[in-house]
Amino acid sequence: MNDLLPLLVAVPLLGAALLVAAGRRLPRVVADSVACAVSAGTAGLAIVLSLNSSPPMVEWVGGWTPVEGRSVGIVLVGDGAGLGMAALASLLTLAALAYSWRYFEEPPRRHAGSFPALVLLLQAGMCGFAIAGDLFNAFVWFELMSVVAYALTGTRVEEAKAVQGALTFGVVTSLGAYAMLMGIALLYARTGELAMDGIGRGLDAHGPPDALVLAAFVLVLTGLLIKSAAVPFHFWLPDAHAVAPTPVCMLLSGVMVELGVYGVWRVYGTVFAGPGGIPAADLERVLVVLGAVTALIGAVMCWYQRHIKRLLAYSTVAHTGLFLIGIGVLTPQADDGVALYVLGHAGVKAALFACTGILLDRYGNVDEHALHGRARELRGVAVMYVVGGLALAGLPPFGTGFGKAVTEKAAGGSLTLLYVVASAVTAAAVLRVAARVFFGLGPTPADDPEYETTGAGERPETRHRLSRIPDTMTAVPAVLLTGSLAVGVAPGFGEVVAHAVNEAGSGGAVVPAPHWTPAGVLLDLASTVLALGLAALAVTRPDLLAAPSHARPLRRLQSGHVGDYVAWVLVGATLLGALALPGLLT
């Protein structure tokens, strides 16, 4: 089985190469079908390997095995957590390709293989990062993801805003890449190792952490947190989502951001968790504080959006904060809950973006106010939007609710209230959109001349506005929502996820399998009821929940100026250092 690990990267890379070479001569339906077949094959392989990942598989690519305990080779590690993320990335890639099958706008110069080839390259980068066992090649795979995502975000090069959004994405994530690379260089200078477990052993052998270890930790974490869109590193995400094609948004919010969170968990557990790394109390302070700020700001900004794709992007920011809090709790039970939460959230968020793409391709608009009551005829899409909003709130028995309940129990205290409020506010914003756009409820929203981004007058992603919605575009979100539901109801699934996560992060420690509890169900129902109440209030009495004057400066921080975003990256890195420093001074 070890020999099959490289295929998770090689298969989509070869598929992309084939489509680039032959794309000009292939009909669109053939190119899309080949891409779907390659993606499905990779997903199947990842699932098969994940079911046989005990003990974890280790493969040194090219036979560059360690000599006297040291190596410079590329090592792939196939444990349950990494293979599970590779499977999630591959399945969502398949969903994105199926969603755009045949109907996505023809690429420039009629190269039918260009768009699916880029998506397969993105899949290869995601799979490579998920199973990378050395820090440098994890960086390489993550940067492959970023470069491809940059190209996909700016697909419409003839539109100034698409170019601006893509450049913002490229500049900010490249800055994160430089930070991460400098951190890796410091770790290599200290330990002479690139393999994650080798770096961890080298740091432990050197002794207590010092300024170099702190600097390396801050730099590596900065790179990963930029990718995961944590506050104040998050500004690129709404700008990118506003201009990126819908299938790309499905991947950015559904799995790429989650891979950044996975990277934080993986790197700390293998590199910095020992006596020579960062003390657990310091990491807990860093992630819980940063996660709480991210969840609160993401929820507030989500609520005050009328551009629907930006609204969903800020919802992703808020949930990233909840994921980071769960990781920061530093217990196996919280890790299990975050894993389940990520799986449930991926399906729900990708489905909501898919439904929003239908609105864009039908009406040429993603402005909540301008679409008021216009989508009444899209009954099936309306149902999926409402279900997605309820699932985002944590409605049992969806996987989002299952993961949220498990993580809430592990976090405890006031953090439980934060989980309830943040999930309820983001879900209420989605339900408010559904009530206004699909059902025409409430008064027609008044226009705000000072509002920065509205989402009106967008260009459809299909050749023409759709008079009939293709079956693939409605089937994909339905399947994604069903998958999120399965995470919460499939017998034994929680136990499988817990085994995979604990095997990778807890040395195989025996941890009780996550399960539904009465308290968890009640908290999920409370957040759902709160979401419904807030949505109803916003629809019937919009004046009560209009954006207050003090919220405008917060909105305007999303200025669109890349220089501002770079400044906030520096502020965020400084904040990370300040939060982690106390442990080194004691």
Secondary structure, DSSP 8 states (H G I E B T S, - for coil): -GGGTTHHHHHHHHHHHHHHHHGGGS-HHHHHHHHHHHHHHHHHHHHHHHTT-SS-EEEEGGG---BTTB--S-EEEE-HHHHHHHHHHHHHHHHHHHHTTTTS---GGG-TTHHHHHHHHHHHHHHHHHHB-BHHHHHHHHHHHHHHHHHHHT--TTSHHHHHHHHHHHHHHHHHHHHHHHHHHHHHHHHS--BHHHHHHHHHHH-S--HHHHHHHHHHHHHHHHHTT-TTS-THHHHHHHHS-HHHHHHIIIIIHHHHHHHHHHHIIIIISSTTS--HHHHHHHHHHHHHHHHHHHHHHHHT--BHHHHHHHHHHHHHHHHHHHHHT--HHHHHHHHHHHHHHHHHHHHHHHHHHHHHHHHS--BTTTTTTTTTT-HHHHHHHHHHHHHHHT-TTSHHHHHHHHHHHHH-THHHHHHHHHHHHHHHHHHHHHHHHHH--SS-----TT-S---TT---SSSS--SS--HHHHHHHHHHHHHHHHHHHSTTHHHHHHHHHHHHHSTT---------HHHHHHHHHHHHHHHHHHHHHHH-TTTTS--GGGHHHHHT--S-HHHHHHHHHHHHHHHHHHHTHHHH-
